[in-house]
Amino acid sequence: MRMFRPLPIAAALILSSVAVAVAAQSGGIRDRIGQRMQANIAARQHVALPAGVRRLPDLAYGSDPAQRLDVYLPAHASGRIIVMVHGGGWRIGDKAMGHVVDNKLAHWAARGDVFVSIDYRMLPQADVAQQAKDVAAALVYVQRHAREWGGDPANLVLMGHSAGAHLVALLSADPSLAPNVQPWRATVSLDSAALDVPTIMQGRHLPLYDDAFGRDPANWRALSPLQQLTAKAPPMLLVCSSQRRESCPAANAFADAAQRLHVRAQVLPQARTHEQINADLGQPGAYTDAVDAFLDGLPSL
């Protein structure tokens, strides 16, 4: 994976996850490094709350302290709910990071959308399969409470970045992996190159993928969105960084497979870094307009 010069706040998640995987040789050392990086991320948390938006923080969708979500309620709800899953190499990250929330919240709250940002258990506490189950449990909770917030449980958009993009793509590829979740409207995957896990694991790859997917080819297939793809997948928008060698080819291969199953799948290349794809979404401009066009073009409920 090529590295790019980050923004002042940028690339913390992907670069730190790489550092966690590469710099440490033993699990104990690796975990301590991850904990220090998590503390540094927490120190940079901030959410710029737009005027008229009310925040419901740390709602529990499970018994573990990591199973929490924040709900942002607009002054006048339109009915749509956007659920955001942060990235961080399946090991670090936080629902309240500014580049996870700020621009997205400012843009979609102004359109009347309820915005939800979730935390989930991460490595080494929970493996990737458990993380996907956490996201599914969060969706159950959101749909159960949607009408209390002025939302429609069917009008839900699932969104994720990086490792979070992998998790949302996995659940979307085969929605039966999210039992008890009602069908949702669409999925937006923000720059996941981990759409074809077996191909990644059979070639040269970063150690963070070993942490996430292990050595068992059966596990690779079970956690691979491409290998789990079914005709029941919701419409999907795959945003990819044209500055990363593997990102857009992976997105195009996934979209081609989806279209063969008559699943609507659109690829949106962006000449932005991995982190800019996350942080910039919601800012005025062609990128946000393109995501809006995809969402606004979905069939009526």
Secondary structure, DSSP 8 states (H G I E B T S, - for coil): -------TTTTHHHHHHHHHHHH-SSHHHHHHHHHHHHHHHHHT------TT-EEEEEEESSSSTT-EEEEEE-SS--S-EEEEE--STTT---TT-HHHHHHHHHHHHHTT-EEEEE----TTTS-HHHHHHHHHHHHHHHHHHGGGGT--TTSEEEEEETHHHHHHHHHHH-GGGSTT----SEEEEES--TTSHHHHHHSS--HHHHHHH-S-HHHHHHT-HHHH--TT---EEEEEETTSTTHHHHHHHHHHHHHHTT--EEEEEESS-HHHHHHTTTSSSHHHHHHHHHHHTS---
